[in-house]
Amino acid sequence: MNTKVFVLAMAINVVAVAPMWAQQKSPDANLLAQLEKRLAQSDSESKRLTGAPKSLWLLREAKIEKIIERLKAGQSVDPKEIDAILSGRVN
């Protein structure tokens, strides 16, 4: 009797925990590499420029950093935001 209860408890535990494992996926390494490349580009441009153009590149850099942090934390990110960064339309 105790064995059956133990097996049942373990089965329920596995079923309850499985969705949490599925949600804890790590972000795509290729995507992170592309975003970090864009971050490095923004950083180099912001160091090269001055005035309003520099401000735009710094803003872009901050947005990219925020998205990278959210991805690494396992939070959801709108695909439109990622597409905008990768296509160079972030300002």
N, C-alpha and C positions, 0 to 999 in steps of 0.2 A: 504494500500500500504506500509506504513512504517513498519508494522508488518511483512509482507512478506520479505522485505529487511533485517530486523533484524534477522529473522529466517534463511534466506539463509546465512547471514554473520556468524552466530553462527555455522551452519552446516559446512561451509567451514573451519572455525577455528578448529573445532573438527577433521575434516579429515586431516588438515595440521599438527596438533600437535600430533596426535596419533602415528606416527612413532617415534617421539622423546621420548614418554613415553615407547615405546617398547625397545628402546636402553638403557634406564637408569635402567636396571635390576641390582640388587645388586648381588655380587658374591655368590656362594653357600657357606653356613656357614660351611658345612662339609669339603669342599675343603680347606677353609681358616684354619680350625682347624687342618687339616692334615699338611698343609704347615707350620703353626706356631709350630706344634710339631717337624717337621724336623728342623726348625730354632732353637728351643731350644736344640735339639740334637747337631747341629753344634756348637752352642755356648758353650755347655759343653765340647765337644771334643776339641775345639780350646783353651779353658782354661786349659785343661789337658795336651796338647801336647806342644812341642817346635819345632823349626826349620822348615824344609820343610813341614812335616805333618801338622803343625799348620797353615802354609800359605795356604795349600789346603783347610783346614776346614774354614778358614776365607774367602777365595774366594767363597766357597760354601754358606756360611752364607750371603755374600753380594748378591749373585745371588738370593737366596730365598727371602731376604728382598725386592729386586727390583721387583720381580714377585708379592709379596704380595701387595706392593704399587700400582703397575699397576692394579691389580684386584680391589683393593679398590677404585681406581680412575675411574673405569669403562672402562679402556682401554683393548684392546684385547691382549691376551697372547697365544702364540703358544702352542697347547696341547702337543707337543713333549717336550717342556721345562718342563711342569708340570709333565709329565710322567717320565722324567729323574730324577727329584727331588724325586718324590714319590718312584721310584724304587732304588734310591741311586746311580745313575750313574753320578751325577754332580761332576765335578772336574774342 
